[in-house]
Amino acid sequence: MRGPGKWWRGKTTPAKVETYTRASFHVFAVMEFCSVGVTSAVPLGPRLGGGVMLMVGLHAAVCFATVSRAVDWTRGRRPQPVGLLWALAAVTAVISVVALGIVDHGPGGDEADTAAGGVFGVVLVFGPGIIALGVRDRRRAFGIAGGFALGAGAVALAFGAPAQAALVTAVVVLAGGSFIAFTAVFSVWLLNAVYELDEARETRARLAVAEERLRFGRDLHDVMGRNLAVIALKSELAAQLAQRGRPEAVAQMVEVQRLAQESQREVREVVRGYREADLAAELAGAQGVLTAAGIDCTVSGRTPAGLPAGVQSALGWVVREAATNVLRHGDARRCAVQLWEREGRVVLSVENDGVDGASGAGGGGGVSAAAGSGLAGLRERLAKIDGTLEAGPVGRDLFRLTAEIPLPPDTARHASAPRDMSEVTP
């Protein structure tokens, strides 16, 4: 059974913000009931106090339901809860009028008047603020708070309160209601902004893939376009010469064969360049992308210079996969990439936080080390050159991916001295 910590760490950042927003406004409803509903029972007596507590409990329950429906509406999951908003407004107005009536015609006494006045003020403060969650326009949200404030002043005058006391009542209700309404408007804005940023991060990852596909298509077009045009032209010429019985047709077909072989070679070079990842470029690209996503990324250790092309290509794929997982999974705030040599082996380590270490989520940010298809593909790629890949949680919320590849004896002996990666990365 998952504990609260695992449940919370398993959420994405937008989901955490949404849960926090819901919980905050649900707490307002609980605070309302505990602060004026429960405490009014003793000063107002068993019957009247019990009735007031039930009314405040009803108001808190309607607030609770309105918060859930309003947040769902904000995220586009449900229609706007117009009925609940009007119900909350009506319940708020009725309870506030009843509270003022208790002040004038109740059992009397300072404690009873204070309890009834507290119900009047708290209900009129929390009611408009919760309603603001279900309103799109900011002006309308603050207008609702102002309307309740004017209504509070008018009702106070109607019950015989002095003009100065009614004005003070209206100002207090306006200040409290506007504050809760501002909190609601700001919370909705923040929640939407976090979701938009998360969607933008996903879009950036998809655009990076699309850009790479376009580059490959462009390179392939540049290589094949001219050669295929020439092959088509020479083939047509050879066909015409053959129809006329001209010996030059053989020479043209030999040229077509040469162009076809050259095109085949060039296509292999394009594909090889596409499949072989340059380690220095991948390190710089990963650092740039993660930094742009708000993740503090550091790259340290020796430079890739001097490493065999096959080793650089394999480690480049490791960096690419790890950076992709950090972006797509988990809730990382920092990522550290290190490259070094030890005992004739080159080691690449990628470590990031924001991962549920107990569940084994990660892969550089959220893919299971055992089940992740990306990690399985990397293991197969490294196994071809006798390399190894280890991935798993480290401590409470850290995840570390480590790739090791043996170096040829000559390379290990003549490798360049380690330098700070800041010399080759932006």
Number of C-alpha atoms within 10 A of each C-alpha: 5 8 7 9 9 14 11 15 17 19 15 16 17 20 15 15 18 22 15 14 20 18 14 14 24 20 14 18 25 16 15 22 25 16 15 24 28 17 16 28 20 15 19 24 13 12 11 17 21 17 16 25 21 16 20 26 20 18 25 27 17 21 30 20 16 25 28 18 21 27 23 18 18 19 14 10 11 12 12 18 21 15 10 19 26 12 17 24 21 14 19 27 20 13 20 24 17 16 23 21 15 21 21 15 10 15 15 14 11 11 14 21 22 17 24 27 18 20 28 26 21 22 26 26 26 27 28 32 27 30 27 30 29 26 23 14 11 16 10 12 24 22 17 23 29 20 15 22 26 19 18 27 23 17 19 21 16 11 14 11 16 12 13 11 14 21 19 13 21 23 17 18 29 24 16 20 30 24 18 24 27 19 17 26 23 14 21 23 12 16 22 17 13 17 17 13 13 18 13 13 19 13 12 16 16 12 12 12 12 12 12 13 13 12 13 16 13 12 16 15 14 11 18 18 12 11 17 16 11 16 20 12 14 20 18 15 16 23 17 13 16 14 10 10 10 12 11 12 21 14 12 20 18 13 17 21 14 13 17 17 12 15 19 13 11 15 17 12 13 16 13 11 13 15 12 18 22 20 24 19 14 21 24 17 17 23 24 15 19 22 16 13 18 12 19 15 20 19 23 17 17 19 23 26 16 13 19 13 15 14 22 22 21 24 31 22 21 29 27 16 18 26 25 19 18 30 22 18 18 26 23 26 16 17 25 16 24 18 22 17 19 11 8 15 17 22 20 21 21 24 26 30 25 24 28 27 20 14 15 20 26 31 33 34 30 25 24 19 22 13 10 14 12 17 23 14 14 19 19 14 19 22 13 10 14 13 22 18 22 14 23 23 26 18 12 12 21 23 29 23 25 18 23 22 22 19 22 12 11 9 14 18 10 10 16 14 10 15 15 13 21 14 10 15 18 11
